[in-house]
Amino acid sequence: MDPLTRAAALVVPPHAPELASILHEVRAFCRARVDAARIDREARIDHDLLAAIAEQGWFGLTVPEAHGGIGLSLSSATEVIAELAAHDGSLGTCVGLHSGLAMHALLHEASPALRERYLPAIAAGRRVLAFAATEPNAGSDIASVRTTLTREGDVYRLRGTKCYVTNGGIAGLVTVLARSPGLGGARAGHTLVLVDPRWPGVQRGVEEKKLGLKGSSTITIDLDDVVVPDDHVLGSVSKGLEHAHHALEWGRTFMAAGCLGAARYAVDAAAAHVATRAQFGRPLIEFPLVRLSIAEMRAEVRAIERTLALVCAHDDLAIPSTVVKLLASEGAFRVVDRALQLFGGAGFIEDTGIARRLRDVRVTRIFEGANDVLRLSLASAALAWPIDTLTATHPELGATLSAVRRARGFRMFQDQVLQANLADAIVALFAATALAREEDDVDKLARGIQLERAREALQRAAAPADPEREALVARVAAR
Ligand SMILES: Cc1cc2nc3c(=O)[nH]c(=O)nc-3n(C[C@H](O)[C@H](O)[C@H](O)COP(=O)(O)OP(=O)(O)OC[C@H]3O[C@@H](n4cnc5c(N)ncnc54)[C@H](O)[C@@H]3O)c2cc1C
């Protein structure tokens, strides 16, 4: 069954009853303790603040209770990350990456002994987690990493350089993706290993200076002949890429939650501003264009909320996590940008806090998979979906896909522009599915917007090739 049809059949379970009280605690804590402007100015999250968060147990959101964590479901844990991110993007990223991308392989691939050994300290915040896949020459093409895991005598050795490691400067454990030629009977292949940054040969670099998320630690890590004990291999030798993809699916879902938090903050701040700011003798909210902006921003936030909830109800996150990452990162950027516009000149001034939000949210379209690359993988998967079931739930998408297959055959896999349009349609249709119950006016508006986007994207996808225009584009790009 295609993921859109599956999504339509899923029921989103209600949140766990304990979630409301955790969210209340997080909100009260952040209001009292989190100074987002200071985090941004000092480009670090103060040690005392991290210690206080550890004390609250929030580094254990996704750690099972048996290992000292809170053991929240994916849906509840992402809501907590959204709340943290609404107060500060760097904080949301730090705890979100720890609980999501960097936690997944430990929870699902580590041996029971390794989990027993580390999870209590992780839940208590004594060991913050990081995940290191990217290298100077291996970003979107994650399979091309050059860091190597080899077997020498009776030990594993790790050599290479990882860059842009979130939480790297504060991490107590790092999951590293390495190529492992010849290991596990596979000629090529990759393996995930868990590395303690205090081991000999691990060298942390200095903090990167970034556009946003300045309080989130981002460093390079050199791995120089690091001896890795056998029991620190996560999952199967040579299956590391598969494990990393599952971790990224979880990670993208958490990242969407961070985007949701930023978008919620921005729309609330903008709504409060336009209610009090008066020009031409009237509060801004009385102008139709301002009302349209606020209503569409609220609809955008609602689409992310409902889609995230629906994604969390899935067992297989491969497609849904890509959909929600695209929807949330692009939707949050639009919402924060519109909020800045409604603040006028004040929005451009750092004191208002909106400028920082815009800087913070920008990277979500890049990390954990650059959006255009994710679009291509989403569309490639969709081109193989069974047309019959798809047509029953989404006739226009089904018709476009079969027309494209007939007209282009295998060449459609090479047409990135076509694939990007298809991906946009799929994201919008998935969101429209999540909003299908139309429980209130915001849902209704949000669903209408998503259906409109889907229709426009499908029209672009179905448009016949225009060789003249393509040649023009090629000539301009070649300059
Ligand atoms: C603040 C920050 C934190 C990060 N944290 C982590 C972390 O914790 N762990 C980790 O492993 N990595 C991390 N990263 C790395 C991040 O995941 C990569 O930057 C991202 O995957 C993109 O890779 P790249 O930067 O090498 O861009 P490239 O792969 O060079 O891509 C650049 C651009 O080229 C285009 N492009 C690339 N390939 C294609 C294609 N096939 N078709 C069409 N267009 C294409 C896209 O527009 C893309 O945005 C972080 C990065 C940042 C900035």
Ligand as a Chemical Component Dictionary entry (heavy atoms), coordinates in Angstrom:
data_LIG
# 
_chem_comp.id                   LIG 
_chem_comp.type                 NON-POLYMER 
_chem_comp.pdbx_formal_charge   0 
_chem_comp.three_letter_code    LIG 
# 
loop_
_chem_comp_atom.comp_id 
_chem_comp_atom.atom_id 
_chem_comp_atom.alt_atom_id 
_chem_comp_atom.type_symbol 
_chem_comp_atom.charge 
_chem_comp_atom.model_Cartn_x 
_chem_comp_atom.model_Cartn_y 
_chem_comp_atom.model_Cartn_z 
_chem_comp_atom.pdbx_ordinal 
LIG C1  C1  C 0 24.368 23.560 12.127 1  
LIG C2  C2  C 0 24.556 22.205 11.508 2  
LIG C3  C3  C 0 24.463 21.070 12.299 3  
LIG C4  C4  C 0 24.674 19.803 11.755 4  
LIG N1  N1  N 0 24.642 18.700 12.565 5  
LIG C5  C5  C 0 25.013 17.499 12.070 6  
LIG C6  C6  C 0 25.148 16.366 12.925 7  
LIG O1  O1  O 0 24.889 16.429 14.124 8  
LIG N2  N2  N 0 25.591 15.200 12.378 9  
LIG C7  C7  C 0 25.883 15.079 11.057 10 
LIG O2  O2  O 0 26.271 14.002 10.623 11 
LIG N3  N3  N 0 25.750 16.125 10.206 12 
LIG C8  C8  C 0 25.329 17.327 10.689 13 
LIG N4  N4  N 0 25.213 18.411 9.852  14 
LIG C9  C9  C 0 25.492 18.242 8.443  15 
LIG C10 C10 C 0 24.232 18.298 7.567  16 
LIG O3  O3  O 0 23.463 17.155 7.750  17 
LIG C11 C11 C 0 24.719 18.492 6.116  18 
LIG O4  O4  O 0 25.172 19.834 6.034  19 
LIG C12 C12 C 0 23.604 18.223 5.105  20 
LIG O5  O5  O 0 23.315 16.850 5.052  21 
LIG C13 C13 C 0 23.972 18.707 3.690  22 
LIG O6  O6  O 0 25.237 18.259 3.321  23 
LIG P1  P1  P 0 26.327 19.288 2.784  24 
LIG O7  O7  O 0 26.386 20.415 3.752  25 
LIG O8  O8  O 0 27.571 18.562 2.513  26 
LIG O9  O9  O 0 25.718 19.858 1.469  27 
LIG P2  P2  P 0 25.930 19.247 -0.043 28 
LIG O10 O10 O 0 25.728 17.782 -0.035 29 
LIG O11 O11 O 0 27.204 19.782 -0.589 30 
LIG O12 O12 O 0 24.710 19.918 -0.767 31 
LIG C14 C14 C 0 24.622 21.328 -0.968 32 
LIG C15 C15 C 0 23.381 21.625 -1.773 33 
LIG O13 O13 O 0 23.517 21.053 -3.071 34 
LIG C16 C16 C 0 22.263 20.605 -3.528 35 
LIG N5  N5  N 0 22.352 19.164 -3.843 36 
LIG C17 C17 C 0 23.152 18.240 -3.274 37 
LIG N6  N6  N 0 22.982 17.040 -3.859 38 
LIG C18 C18 C 0 22.055 17.211 -4.820 39 
LIG C19 C19 C 0 21.441 16.344 -5.782 40 
LIG N7  N7  N 0 21.713 15.032 -5.858 41 
LIG N8  N8  N 0 20.529 16.881 -6.628 42 
LIG C20 C20 C 0 20.192 18.176 -6.557 43 
LIG N9  N9  N 0 20.725 19.038 -5.672 44 
LIG C21 C21 C 0 21.658 18.564 -4.819 45 
LIG C22 C22 C 0 21.231 20.919 -2.438 46 
LIG O14 O14 O 0 20.637 22.168 -2.710 47 
LIG C23 C23 C 0 22.095 21.050 -1.214 48 
LIG O15 O15 O 0 21.497 21.890 -0.234 49 
LIG C24 C24 C 0 24.963 19.677 10.379 50 
LIG C25 C25 C 0 25.032 20.834 9.575  51 
LIG C26 C26 C 0 24.829 22.069 10.119 52 
LIG C27 C27 C 0 24.945 23.278 9.239  53 
# 
loop_
_chem_comp_bond.comp_id 
_chem_comp_bond.atom_id_1 
_chem_comp_bond.atom_id_2 
_chem_comp_bond.value_order 
_chem_comp_bond.pdbx_ordinal 
LIG C1  C2  SING 1  
LIG C2  C3  SING 2  
LIG C2  C26 DOUB 3  
LIG C3  C4  DOUB 4  
LIG C4  N1  SING 5  
LIG C4  C24 SING 6  
LIG N1  C5  DOUB 7  
LIG C5  C6  SING 8  
LIG C5  C8  SING 9  
LIG C6  O1  DOUB 10 
LIG C6  N2  SING 11 
LIG N2  C7  SING 12 
LIG C7  O2  DOUB 13 
LIG C7  N3  SING 14 
LIG N3  C8  DOUB 15 
LIG C8  N4  SING 16 
LIG N4  C9  SING 17 
LIG N4  C24 SING 18 
LIG C9  C10 SING 19 
LIG C10 O3  SING 20 
LIG C10 C11 SING 21 
LIG C11 O4  SING 22 
LIG C11 C12 SING 23 
LIG C12 O5  SING 24 
LIG C12 C13 SING 25 
LIG C13 O6  SING 26 
LIG O6  P1  SING 27 
LIG P1  O7  DOUB 28 
LIG P1  O8  SING 29 
LIG P1  O9  SING 30 
LIG O9  P2  SING 31 
LIG P2  O10 DOUB 32 
LIG P2  O11 SING 33 
LIG P2  O12 SING 34 
LIG O12 C14 SING 35 
LIG C14 C15 SING 36 
LIG C15 O13 SING 37 
LIG C15 C23 SING 38 
LIG O13 C16 SING 39 
LIG C16 N5  SING 40 
LIG C16 C22 SING 41 
LIG N5  C17 SING 42 
LIG N5  C21 SING 43 
LIG C17 N6  DOUB 44 
LIG N6  C18 SING 45 
LIG C18 C19 SING 46 
LIG C18 C21 DOUB 47 
LIG C19 N7  SING 48 
LIG C19 N8  DOUB 49 
LIG N8  C20 SING 50 
LIG C20 N9  DOUB 51 
LIG N9  C21 SING 52 
LIG C22 O14 SING 53 
LIG C22 C23 SING 54 
LIG C23 O15 SING 55 
LIG C24 C25 DOUB 56 
LIG C25 C26 SING 57 
LIG C26 C27 SING 58 
# 
